[in-house]
Amino acid sequence: MSLVQPNFSTLEERMLSIATPGQPLYGVHLSREQVQALQDPGTDVVDVVLDTLKTLGIPEHAIDHSSHWLTLKVNVTLAEKLLNTQFHYFSNQYGRQIIRTLEYSVPQQISRFVEMIQPTTHLGILRPHNRKILKASPATGLDDIGGSYDPVACNITITPACLRGLYGLGNDTSIIGPSVPSNGNILGISGFLEQYARYDDLKQFADTFAPYLSGKNFSVASVNGGQNLQDDRDQDSVEAALDVQYAMALAPSMPVRYYSTAGRGPLVPEVDQPSLEDVTNEPYLEELQYLLNLDDTDLPGVLSTSYGENEQSLPRSYAIEVCRLFLALGARGVSVIFSSGDSGPGSSCESNDGKNNTRYLPVFPASCPFVTSVGGTQGVAPERAAYFSSGGFSDVFARPAYQNDAVGEYLNCHGNATDSSLFTRRGRAFPDVSAQAANFFVIDKGLPTLVSGTSASAPVFAAVIANLNAIRTSFGLPRMGFLNPFLYGQGQAGLSDITVGGSRGCQGFSAVSRLPGKFVAHAGWNATVGWDPVTGLGTPNFPKLVAASLSNA
């Protein structure tokens, strides 16, 4: 149960001040206690809610209160009494069952204090599901791959050496850098949907592509009962393998932690996820609550997440609450990185509001203004936009001020080229940046595999920022934290603009469910000079990013 946050605007203003170079509070991140104080609904609100719960027969020991959250451990009878409803078993055609209700209400005396209650009406079924990744296929020819940057070879397949050379991260030894304190410099990887990273896969990958990782490993944190199954060969694991292997190969001086998070998030059915058995929405709330309760020294400095879903597939209140929690992480100095998605402007391109309108479909959490969204590129010399790179404009979140100049320029020059009924011009624009996203060599379950998707670009950019944090902390400077005001300001000097290629989508069917969707001729976005909805501001140039981040230190 999420309660009102009367001081949220103050928290937002403080976070943006902390994240904006040149501001007096730039880099002065908040502590856990400071953030919780600004999230607090107030004693009067909490007392009214707790008294109401007690009156309904919910015992005190069944209530866990943290900041603006109440977690209730109750049986169905008490839940029905609280929500004035009846819960039932719902079954799909495969016989899977879940306990949910079709509607609910809360007592009038607390209704104005409650912003969201989950789980209630969403009908998602927990089950293993296909990876959120564009393409994975067997790979051959590993013996021909060298450990240095070869533009010809890197035009075909991507290895750590390709990325080190392309983005200026240096050779095997120069990126290892000085010994840096682990506190606050953890590179975190989000693990969802029962995907588990394997130690033996990392060793095989390191032996082949990153021998400087010899003796290094990642740690695993269990969130909401998440597991660390090293011997389960049945579950999909290529996403976890990709994220961990490239994070470690590109930021070898950073401790990498895999947050294995159990559960599934809520679903609003749509063409891309039409029924009970199709829910693959990630349990962001569980992971965020876990992270925000950590001590300041245990928080990751960078959190990379290679998952997402159509913005419309989530209840609006859920998306807003999750986005606010990403803001709270940013205020505490965490750079939150998300892949932008693999559907260009959209896949089914059909609204799920009952009107079935033809619309471009933005991706969440990439559309949240408090995360850094990473689109995809492919090829070198020139590096060009990946055709699948998702981007566009949010239908839920307004465009933040830090985007006004860059996105306003794009819309002034190119906005009229796209039917205005397909997107929200005033929405938060994404992606913010981009990185390579095609044909990555990965070791999964002991087998060499080629992987494509913006799932690859997120850990690449996250590793770049982790290295940037290492350099800053070695000078006694704070971590970068929330990146976007820096990236849209002086940080643009550290990004290479991508002006070749474009995205495509809206082909008349859902690439996920294969059900019929809307067809839009020539649907897509083009890479242009400046920000664009396929590659954002561009790809990282690490030496220039370092210089930009130190220019006002």
C-alpha positions as CSV (number, residue, x, y, z in Angstrom):
1,M,0.0,0.0,0.0
2,S,1.5,3.3,-1.1
3,L,0.5,6.4,0.8
4,V,0.5,10.0,-0.4
5,Q,3.8,11.9,-0.4
6,P,3.0,15.6,0.3
7,N,6.7,16.6,0.0
8,F,7.4,14.8,-3.3
9,S,7.8,18.1,-5.2
10,T,10.5,19.1,-2.7
11,L,12.3,15.8,-3.2
12,E,12.1,16.2,-6.9
13,E,13.5,19.8,-6.8
14,R,16.3,18.6,-4.4
15,M,17.3,15.7,-6.6
16,L,17.4,17.8,-9.8
17,S,19.6,20.4,-7.9
18,I,21.9,17.6,-6.8
19,A,22.1,16.3,-10.4
20,T,22.6,19.6,-12.3
21,P,26.2,20.7,-12.8
22,G,26.8,24.3,-11.6
23,Q,24.1,24.1,-8.9
24,P,25.3,24.7,-5.3
25,L,24.2,21.2,-4.2
26,Y,25.6,19.4,-7.2
27,G,26.8,16.0,-6.1
28,V,25.6,16.4,-2.5
29,H,23.5,13.2,-2.5
30,L,20.9,12.5,0.1
31,S,21.2,9.8,2.8
32,R,18.6,7.0,3.2
33,E,17.1,8.9,6.2
34,Q,16.9,12.2,4.3
35,V,15.1,10.6,1.4
36,Q,12.7,8.8,3.7
37,A,11.9,12.0,5.5
38,L,10.9,13.7,2.3
39,Q,8.8,10.6,1.3
40,D,7.0,10.5,4.7
41,P,3.2,11.0,4.4
42,G,3.2,12.6,7.9
43,T,2.4,11.2,11.3
44,D,-1.2,12.3,11.1
45,V,-1.8,10.4,7.9
46,V,0.0,7.2,9.1
47,D,-1.9,7.3,12.4
48,V,-5.3,7.5,10.6
49,V,-4.4,4.6,8.3
50,L,-3.0,2.4,11.1
51,D,-6.0,3.1,13.3
52,T,-8.3,2.1,10.4
53,L,-6.4,-1.1,9.8
54,K,-6.5,-1.9,13.5
55,T,-10.3,-1.3,13.5
56,L,-10.7,-3.7,10.6
57,G,-8.9,-6.4,12.7
58,I,-5.5,-6.3,11.1
59,P,-3.0,-7.0,13.9
60,E,0.0,-4.6,14.4
61,H,2.5,-7.4,13.8
62,A,1.1,-7.9,10.3
63,I,2.0,-4.4,9.3
64,D,5.4,-3.3,8.1
65,H,5.7,0.5,7.8
66,S,8.6,2.0,5.9
67,S,8.5,5.6,4.7
68,H,5.3,6.0,2.6
69,W,4.9,2.2,2.3
70,L,2.8,-0.2,4.3
71,T,3.2,-3.9,3.7
72,L,0.4,-6.0,5.0
73,K,0.6,-9.7,5.6
74,V,-3.0,-10.8,5.9
75,N,-5.2,-13.7,4.9
76,V,-7.9,-13.4,2.2
77,T,-10.7,-12.7,4.7
78,L,-9.0,-9.7,6.1
79,A,-8.0,-8.5,2.7
80,E,-11.6,-8.7,1.6
81,K,-12.7,-6.8,4.6
82,L,-10.2,-4.0,4.0
83,L,-10.9,-3.7,0.3
84,N,-14.7,-4.3,0.5
85,T,-14.5,-7.0,-2.1
86,Q,-14.4,-10.7,-2.7
87,F,-11.3,-12.5,-4.0
88,H,-11.7,-15.4,-6.4
89,Y,-9.6,-18.0,-8.2
90,F,-9.1,-17.1,-11.8
91,S,-8.0,-19.7,-14.2
92,N,-6.6,-19.6,-17.8
93,Q,-6.9,-22.3,-20.4
94,Y,-3.8,-24.0,-19.1
95,G,-5.4,-24.5,-15.6
96,R,-3.1,-22.0,-13.9
97,Q,-4.8,-20.2,-11.0
98,I,-4.3,-16.9,-9.3
99,I,-6.3,-15.2,-6.5
100,R,-7.5,-11.7,-7.5
101,T,-10.5,-9.5,-7.5
102,L,-12.2,-7.5,-10.3
103,E,-12.8,-4.3,-8.2
104,Y,-12.2,-2.9,-4.7
105,S,-12.5,0.1,-2.6
106,V,-10.9,1.3,0.7
107,P,-12.6,2.9,3.7
108,Q,-13.6,6.5,3.1
109,Q,-11.6,7.8,6.0
110,I,-8.3,6.7,4.3
111,S,-9.2,6.9,0.6
112,R,-7.5,10.3,0.1
113,F,-4.3,9.0,1.7
114,V,-3.9,5.8,-0.4
115,E,-2.3,6.2,-3.9
116,M,-2.0,2.5,-4.9
117,I,-2.6,-1.0,-3.6
118,Q,-1.0,-4.1,-5.2
119,P,-1.7,-6.9,-5.9
120,T,-5.5,-6.5,-6.4
121,T,-7.0,-6.5,-9.9
122,H,-4.2,-7.4,-12.3
123,L,-4.4,-11.0,-13.6
124,G,-0.8,-11.8,-14.3
125,I,0.3,-15.4,-13.9
126,L,3.8,-16.1,-12.6
127,R,5.6,-18.4,-15.0
128,P,8.9,-18.8,-16.8
129,H,8.8,-16.7,-19.9
130,N,10.9,-16.0,-22.9
131,R,13.8,-13.6,-22.5
132,K,13.3,-10.0,-23.2
133,I,15.9,-9.9,-25.9
134,L,15.6,-9.4,-29.6
135,K,17.7,-12.3,-30.9
136,A,20.0,-15.0,-29.6
137,S,21.6,-17.6,-31.9
138,P,24.5,-20.1,-31.8
139,A,27.9,-18.6,-32.5
140,T,30.9,-20.1,-34.2
141,G,34.4,-19.0,-35.1
142,L,35.7,-18.0,-31.7
143,D,39.2,-19.1,-32.6
144,D,39.4,-16.2,-35.1
145,I,38.5,-13.5,-32.6
146,G,41.4,-11.4,-31.3
147,G,41.7,-9.3,-28.2
148,S,42.2,-6.0,-30.0
149,Y,40.0,-3.5,-31.7
150,D,39.5,-4.5,-35.3
151,P,36.9,-2.3,-37.1
152,V,36.4,-4.9,-39.9
153,A,35.6,-7.7,-37.4
154,C,33.6,-5.4,-35.1
155,N,31.3,-4.5,-38.0
156,I,30.2,-8.2,-37.9
157,T,30.3,-9.2,-34.3
158,I,30.9,-7.4,-31.0
159,T,33.4,-8.4,-28.2
160,P,34.7,-6.4,-25.2
161,A,37.7,-5.4,-27.3
162,C,35.4,-3.8,-29.9
163,L,33.6,-1.8,-27.2
164,R,36.9,-0.7,-25.5
165,G,38.2,0.5,-28.8
166,L,35.0,2.1,-30.1
167,Y,34.2,4.0,-26.9
168,G,37.8,4.9,-25.8
169,L,37.9,2.7,-22.8
170,G,41.5,1.7,-23.6
171,N,43.2,-1.7,-23.7
172,D,43.0,-4.6,-21.3
173,T,45.2,-3.1,-18.6
174,S,44.4,0.6,-18.8
175,I,40.8,0.2,-18.0
176,I,41.6,-1.7,-14.8
177,G,42.7,1.5,-13.3
178,P,43.5,2.2,-9.6
179,S,42.1,0.2,-6.8
180,V,38.8,1.9,-5.9
181,P,36.8,1.6,-2.7
182,S,33.9,-0.8,-3.1
183,N,31.5,1.2,-1.0
184,G,29.2,3.1,-3.4
185,N,31.0,1.9,-6.5
186,I,29.1,-1.3,-6.9
187,L,27.8,-1.9,-10.5
188,G,24.4,-3.4,-10.0
189,I,22.6,-5.7,-12.5
190,S,18.8,-6.2,-12.2
191,G,17.8,-9.9,-12.6
192,F,14.1,-10.7,-13.3
193,L,11.9,-13.4,-14.7
194,E,13.9,-16.3,-13.2
195,Q,17.0,-15.5,-15.1
196,Y,20.2,-16.6,-13.3
197,A,23.8,-15.6,-14.1
198,R,26.3,-18.5,-14.0
199,Y,29.8,-18.4,-12.6
200,D,31.1,-21.0,-15.0
201,D,29.8,-19.1,-18.0
202,L,31.6,-16.0,-16.7
203,K,34.8,-17.9,-16.4
204,Q,34.6,-19.3,-19.9
205,F,33.8,-15.9,-21.3
206,A,36.7,-14.3,-19.4
207,D,39.1,-17.0,-20.7
208,T,38.0,-16.3,-24.2
209,F,37.5,-12.5,-24.3
210,A,38.7,-10.9,-21.0
211,P,41.7,-12.8,-19.4
212,Y,42.3,-9.8,-17.2
213,L,39.2,-11.0,-15.3
214,S,41.0,-14.1,-14.0
215,G,40.1,-14.7,-10.4
216,K,37.2,-12.2,-10.4
217,N,33.5,-13.0,-9.9
218,F,30.2,-11.3,-9.3
219,S,28.1,-11.5,-6.1
220,V,24.3,-12.3,-6.0
221,A,21.8,-10.6,-3.7
222,S,18.4,-12.3,-3.2
223,V,15.4,-9.9,-3.5
224,N,11.9,-11.0,-2.6
225,G,13.0,-14.6,-2.5
226,G,15.0,-14.5,-5.7
227,Q,17.3,-17.5,-6.2
228,N,20.8,-18.2,-7.5
229,L,20.3,-21.5,-9.4
230,Q,23.7,-22.4,-10.9
231,D,22.7,-25.8,-12.2
232,D,19.2,-25.1,-13.6
233,R,19.7,-25.6,-17.4
234,D,16.0,-25.3,-18.2
235,Q,15.5,-21.6,-17.5
236,D,16.4,-18.9,-19.9
237,S,19.6,-17.2,-18.8
238,V,21.1,-15.4,-21.8
239,E,20.0,-12.0,-20.5
240,A,21.7,-12.5,-17.2
241,A,24.8,-13.9,-19.0
242,L,25.0,-10.9,-21.3
243,D,24.6,-8.3,-18.6
244,V,27.1,-9.7,-16.1
245,Q,29.7,-10.7,-18.7
246,Y,29.9,-7.3,-20.4
247,A,29.5,-5.3,-17.2
248,M,32.5,-7.1,-15.7
249,A,34.6,-7.1,-18.9
250,L,34.2,-3.3,-19.4
251,A,34.4,-2.3,-15.7
252,P,36.8,-4.8,-14.2
253,S,37.8,-2.7,-11.2
254,M,34.1,-2.5,-10.1
255,P,32.4,-5.1,-7.9
256,V,29.4,-6.4,-9.8
257,R,26.3,-7.5,-8.0
258,Y,23.4,-9.3,-9.5
259,Y,20.0,-8.6,-7.9
260,S,18.0,-11.7,-8.4
261,T,14.4,-10.6,-7.9
262,A,11.5,-13.0,-7.8
263,G,7.9,-12.2,-8.9
264,R,6.0,-10.5,-11.7
265,G,4.6,-7.1,-12.0
266,P,1.0,-6.1,-12.8
267,L,-0.4,-6.3,-16.3
268,V,-3.0,-4.3,-18.3
269,P,-3.8,-6.7,-21.2
270,E,-2.8,-5.4,-24.7
271,V,-2.0,-7.0,-28.1
272,D,1.6,-7.6,-27.1
273,Q,0.6,-9.3,-23.8
274,P,-3.0,-10.3,-24.3
275,S,-3.8,-12.9,-21.6
276,L,-3.1,-14.3,-18.2
277,E,-0.2,-16.5,-19.3
278,D,1.6,-13.7,-21.1
279,V,2.6,-11.5,-18.2
280,T,6.3,-10.7,-18.3
281,N,6.2,-7.4,-16.5
282,E,9.0,-7.1,-14.1
283,P,8.5,-6.7,-10.3
284,Y,10.2,-3.3,-10.1
285,L,8.5,-2.3,-6.8
286,E,10.0,-5.3,-4.9
287,E,13.5,-4.5,-6.2
288,L,13.2,-0.7,-5.5
289,Q,11.9,-1.2,-2.0
290,Y,14.9,-3.5,-1.3
291,L,17.4,-1.1,-2.7
292,L,16.0,2.0,-1.0
293,N,16.1,0.2,2.4
294,L,19.9,-0.5,2.0
295,D,22.5,1.4,3.9
296,D,24.1,4.2,1.9
297,T,27.4,2.2,1.6
298,D,25.6,-0.8,0.3
299,L,23.8,0.9,-2.6
300,P,25.1,0.4,-6.1
301,G,26.6,3.5,-7.7
302,V,25.1,2.3,-11.1
303,L,22.1,0.1,-11.6
304,S,21.7,-1.5,-15.1
305,T,18.4,-3.0,-16.1
306,S,17.8,-4.6,-19.5
307,Y,14.1,-5.1,-19.3
308,G,10.9,-3.1,-20.2
309,E,7.4,-3.3,-21.5
310,N,4.9,-1.1,-23.3
311,E,4.0,1.8,-21.1
312,Q,0.3,1.1,-21.6
313,S,0.6,-2.5,-20.3
314,L,1.1,-1.2,-16.7
315,P,-1.5,0.5,-14.5
316,R,-0.8,4.2,-14.6
317,S,-0.6,4.5,-10.8
318,Y,2.0,1.7,-10.7
319,A,4.2,3.3,-13.4
320,I,4.1,6.7,-11.5
321,E,5.0,5.1,-8.2
322,V,7.9,3.1,-9.7
323,C,9.2,6.2,-11.5
324,R,9.1,8.2,-8.2
325,L,11.2,5.5,-6.6
326,F,13.7,5.8,-9.4
327,L,13.9,9.5,-8.5
328,A,14.6,8.5,-4.9
329,L,17.5,6.3,-6.0
330,G,18.9,9.1,-8.1
331,A,18.7,11.4,-5.0
332,R,20.9,8.9,-3.2
333,G,23.5,8.9,-5.9
334,V,22.5,5.9,-8.0
335,S,22.8,6.2,-11.8
336,V,19.7,4.2,-13.0
337,I,20.2,2.8,-16.6
338,F,17.5,1.2,-18.7
339,S,17.5,-0.3,-22.2
340,S,15.0,1.6,-24.4
341,G,13.5,-1.5,-26.0
342,D,13.5,-3.4,-29.3
343,S,10.4,-2.4,-31.1
344,G,11.3,0.9,-32.8
345,P,8.3,3.2,-32.5
346,G,6.1,0.3,-31.4
347,S,5.2,-3.3,-32.3
348,S,1.4,-3.8,-32.3
349,C,0.9,0.0,-32.3
350,E,-2.6,-0.4,-31.0
351,S,-4.0,1.3,-27.9
352,N,-5.5,-0.8,-25.1
353,D,-8.0,1.8,-23.8
354,G,-10.9,0.2,-25.6
355,K,-10.6,2.5,-28.6
356,N,-8.0,0.4,-30.4
357,N,-6.4,3.6,-31.8
358,T,-3.3,3.5,-33.9
359,R,-0.5,4.8,-31.7
360,Y,3.2,4.6,-31.3
361,L,3.9,2.7,-28.1
362,P,6.5,4.1,-25.6
363,V,8.3,1.7,-23.4
364,F,8.5,1.9,-19.6
365,P,10.6,2.4,-17.5
366,A,12.7,3.9,-20.3
367,S,10.0,6.6,-20.5
368,C,10.4,7.6,-16.8
369,P,12.2,11.0,-16.7
370,F,14.3,9.9,-13.7
371,V,16.2,7.1,-15.5
372,T,18.7,7.2,-18.3
373,S,17.4,5.3,-21.3
374,V,19.9,3.7,-23.7
375,G,19.0,3.0,-27.3
376,G,20.8,0.8,-29.8
377,T,23.4,1.2,-32.5
378,Q,25.1,-1.2,-34.8
379,G,28.2,-1.3,-37.0
380,V,31.3,0.9,-36.8
381,A,32.8,3.4,-39.3
382,P,30.1,4.6,-39.3
383,E,28.2,3.6,-36.2
384,R,24.5,3.8,-37.2
385,A,21.1,3.5,-35.5
386,A,19.9,0.0,-34.9
387,Y,16.6,-0.5,-36.8
388,F,15.0,-2.1,-33.7
389,S,16.0,0.6,-31.2
390,S,12.9,1.8,-29.3
391,G,12.2,5.5,-28.8
392,G,9.5,8.1,-28.8
393,F,7.5,10.1,-26.4
394,S,5.8,9.1,-23.2
395,D,2.0,9.1,-22.9
396,V,2.2,9.3,-19.0
397,F,5.2,11.5,-18.1
398,A,5.6,15.1,-19.3
399,R,8.9,16.2,-20.9
400,P,11.3,17.3,-18.2
401,A,13.0,20.8,-18.4
402,Y,16.4,19.3,-18.9
403,Q,15.2,18.0,-22.3
404,N,13.5,21.2,-23.6
405,D,16.4,22.5,-25.7
406,A,17.5,19.2,-27.3
407,V,14.1,17.7,-27.9
408,G,12.5,21.1,-28.8
409,E,15.1,21.5,-31.5
410,Y,14.3,18.0,-32.9
411,L,10.5,18.7,-32.9
412,N,11.0,22.1,-34.5
413,C,13.1,20.5,-37.3
414,H,11.5,17.1,-37.7
415,G,8.4,16.8,-35.6
416,N,6.0,17.6,-38.4
417,A,7.3,14.6,-40.5
418,T,5.3,12.2,-38.2
419,D,1.5,12.2,-37.9
420,S,0.9,14.0,-34.6
421,S,-1.9,11.6,-33.7
422,L,0.7,8.8,-33.3
423,F,2.6,10.3,-30.4
424,T,2.5,12.9,-27.5
425,R,4.7,15.8,-28.5
426,R,4.9,17.1,-24.9
427,G,5.8,13.7,-23.4
428,R,9.1,12.7,-21.9
429,A,11.3,11.8,-24.9
430,F,13.6,8.7,-25.0
431,P,16.2,7.3,-25.4
432,D,18.7,9.7,-23.8
433,V,21.8,8.0,-25.2
434,S,22.8,4.9,-27.1
435,A,25.4,2.2,-27.4
436,Q,26.1,-1.0,-29.5
437,A,23.3,-3.5,-29.5
438,A,23.8,-6.1,-32.2
439,N,25.7,-9.4,-32.5
440,F,27.3,-9.6,-29.0
441,F,29.3,-12.7,-28.3
442,V,28.0,-14.3,-25.0
443,I,28.6,-17.6,-23.3
444,D,25.2,-19.1,-22.1
445,K,25.1,-22.5,-20.5
446,G,28.6,-23.1,-21.8
447,L,27.7,-22.4,-25.4
448,P,28.9,-19.4,-27.5
449,T,25.9,-17.3,-28.5
450,L,25.2,-14.2,-30.5
451,V,22.8,-11.7,-28.9
452,S,21.2,-8.6,-30.2
453,G,18.9,-6.0,-28.6
454,T,19.1,-2.9,-26.5
455,S,19.5,-5.4,-23.6
456,A,23.1,-5.2,-24.7
457,S,23.4,-1.5,-24.8
458,A,22.3,-0.9,-21.2
459,P,25.2,-2.8,-19.4
460,V,27.7,-1.2,-21.9
461,F,26.7,2.3,-21.0
462,A,26.4,1.4,-17.3
463,A,30.0,0.1,-17.4
464,V,31.1,3.4,-18.9
465,I,29.5,5.3,-16.1
466,A,30.9,2.9,-13.5
467,N,34.4,3.6,-14.8
468,L,33.6,7.3,-14.7
469,N,32.6,7.0,-11.1
470,A,35.8,5.2,-10.3
471,I,37.9,8.1,-11.7
472,R,35.8,10.7,-9.9
473,T,36.0,8.9,-6.5
474,S,39.8,8.5,-7.0
475,F,39.9,12.3,-7.0
476,G,37.7,12.5,-3.9
477,L,34.6,13.6,-6.0
478,P,31.1,12.2,-5.6
479,R,29.5,9.6,-7.9
480,M,27.6,10.9,-10.9
481,G,24.2,9.9,-9.6
482,F,21.2,10.9,-11.8
483,L,22.8,11.5,-15.1
484,N,20.4,13.3,-17.4
485,P,20.9,16.9,-16.5
486,F,24.6,16.4,-17.0
487,L,24.1,14.5,-20.3
488,Y,21.8,17.1,-21.8
489,G,24.2,19.9,-20.6
490,Q,28.0,19.8,-20.6
491,G,28.0,16.0,-20.9
492,Q,27.0,16.3,-24.6
493,A,30.7,17.0,-25.3
494,G,31.4,13.4,-24.2
495,L,28.9,11.9,-26.7
496,S,29.3,11.0,-30.4
497,D,26.2,12.1,-32.3
498,I,24.8,9.3,-34.5
499,T,23.3,10.6,-37.8
500,V,23.0,7.5,-39.9
501,G,20.2,4.9,-39.9
502,G,16.8,4.8,-38.3
503,S,14.2,2.6,-36.6
504,R,11.1,0.9,-37.9
505,G,7.9,-0.7,-36.5
506,C,4.1,-0.9,-36.7
507,Q,4.3,-3.7,-39.3
508,G,0.7,-4.8,-38.8
509,F,1.2,-7.5,-36.2
510,S,2.7,-7.8,-32.7
511,A,6.3,-9.2,-32.9
512,V,5.7,-10.6,-29.4
513,S,2.3,-12.3,-29.5
514,R,2.1,-12.5,-33.3
515,L,-1.5,-11.2,-33.1
516,P,-2.8,-8.7,-35.7
517,G,-1.9,-5.1,-34.9
518,K,-1.9,-1.8,-36.7
519,F,0.0,-1.1,-39.9
520,V,1.7,2.3,-40.3
521,A,3.5,2.9,-43.6
522,H,7.1,4.0,-43.1
523,A,6.7,4.0,-39.3
524,G,9.9,4.8,-37.5
525,W,12.3,7.5,-36.4
526,N,15.5,8.7,-38.3
527,A,18.8,9.4,-36.7
528,T,19.5,13.1,-37.1
529,V,21.9,15.8,-36.0
530,G,21.4,16.3,-32.3
531,W,18.9,14.4,-30.2
532,D,16.6,11.9,-32.0
533,P,14.1,9.2,-30.8
534,V,16.3,6.3,-31.9
535,T,19.8,7.1,-30.6
536,G,19.2,9.9,-28.2
537,L,22.2,12.3,-27.8
538,G,24.6,9.6,-29.1
539,T,27.2,7.1,-28.0
540,P,29.9,7.5,-25.3
541,N,33.4,8.8,-25.9
542,F,34.9,7.9,-22.5
543,P,37.9,10.3,-22.5
544,K,35.7,13.2,-23.4
545,L,33.1,12.2,-20.8
546,V,35.8,12.1,-18.2
547,A,36.9,15.6,-19.2
548,A,33.3,16.9,-19.2
549,S,32.6,15.4,-15.7
550,L,35.7,17.0,-14.3
551,S,35.4,20.4,-16.0
552,N,33.6,22.0,-13.0
553,A,34.9,19.7,-10.2
